[in-house]
C-alpha cells in the first residue's frame, strides 16, 4: 500500500507507533537513532531479564518492519547527512520538544527548502504552539490534562494512570492517520505539510462524550473503581464470575434500557430477583432515580442481585448466553487468556518473527487491520543498533567507506 514511500522516523518512545503503522502499511521506514541507540531501548522488560539495547521488549513492540541507522543530530555533519536523507524522503516523524529540531536547522521550514514534498510530522505533549507548548510532560500529566484520567482509580483517592502509557499511543495513531491525509492532499498540490499533533488533543478524544458534559451543563461522570458515578448515582460495570470477572454495561435509558431488561429477565429466570425487579422501567430508570421516585438503595439492591447471579457462572457461560440473548456482557480476559484466545487463533492473528541474531523465533501480536485487497506483512524484525548504516549510508547515499570510518570514529554515526 505504501511501498513507494520513504519515512524518516526520528521519534523517541513517544512516537514510535506512528512509524510502525506506516511500516506495517508497506512504507520503507528508517529509524534514525543517536549513536549507541535510542533511549527507548533502555525501557524494560527485557528478554530473559537481561538489560541490553537489542533485547528491550518495548523496542520490539513498536519497531517491526523498520530499518535502523545511527546519526548524531547535535553535530553539523550529522545534520548535513539528515538533510541528504530528507531530500529523498516522503515523511519525517519527530517527537522532540517544540522548536528543538528547528534550532539545529532541521525544522519544517528548513527541510521544506530541501524537499518541498516532505510531510513533516511533529508529535508533542501539547502541540507546537500555545501557552503549554514548552511544558515538561509525562504520560500521567498528559492524560490528566486530556480528561480520561478522571475515570481511572478509586472514588476516594487521586486518579491513577493506566499501567501501559497511553497518551502518546493515541498521539502516534492520530499522527499516522494525519500523515496519510497530508499524503492524499499532496497528490493534488504536489506539496508537503507540517502536521502538528498534540497528545493532549488526541487523548481528549478518548473521553468520548464525557468531555462535553461540562460544556452542555450535564452532570459530569466521576470515577469509581469498576464503574462510574453520575451525580449521586453509582454505576457498576465489573462483576464477579466463578472464574474471574466480566464487564456488564448495566446502564439505563432509551438506547441501553432494552439490554438491561433482557439481563434482568435472565436474572429472574435463575431465581436471583423477583418479578417487580425484573419489570422495572429500565428505559426511564435514570429519571426515576434523579426524581426520587426510586431510592438509590434500590439500585444498590439491583447491582447486588446481578453480582450474586454472575458469581455462580463462568465467564464462558456468561459470554455464550450474552451472544444468544443479546446482552452487553464481555469476559475480563487475563494476558494468558488473550494469548490462548480461540478467536485470535482462528484469524491467524499471532505472527512468527525470526530473530536470527538470537537464533530464535518469537510470537508477535498481529497487524492492526486486515485490508481485503492486501495483507499486512511483517517483513523484518525490529532493527539492531545501527544495523543498516552501511546499507543506507554507503549503498544509497554513496558515502565512501573511508568517510564512514571517520564518521564512526568521531561518533557522528
Secondary structure, 3 states (H helix, E strand, C coil): CCCCCEEEECCCCCCHHHHHHHHHCCCEEEEEECCCCCHHHHCCCEHHHCCCCCCEHHHHHHCCCEEEEECCCCCHHHHHHHHHHHHCCCEEEECCCCCCCHHHCCCHHHHHHHCCCCEEEEEECCCCCCCCCCCCCCHHHHHHHHCHHHHCCCCCCCCCCCCCCCHHHHHHHHHHHHHHHHHHHHHHHCCCCEEEEEHHHHHHHHHHHHHHHHHHCCCCEEEECCEEEECCEEEECEEEECCEEEEECCCCCCCCHHHHHHHHHHHHHCCCCCHHHHCCCHHHHHHHHHHCCCCHHHHHHHHHHHHHHHCCCCHHHHHHHHHHHCCCEEECCCHHHHHCCHHHHHCCCCEEEEECCCCEEEEECCCCCCCCCCCCCCCCCCCCCCCCHHHHHHHHCCCCHHHHHHHHHHCCC
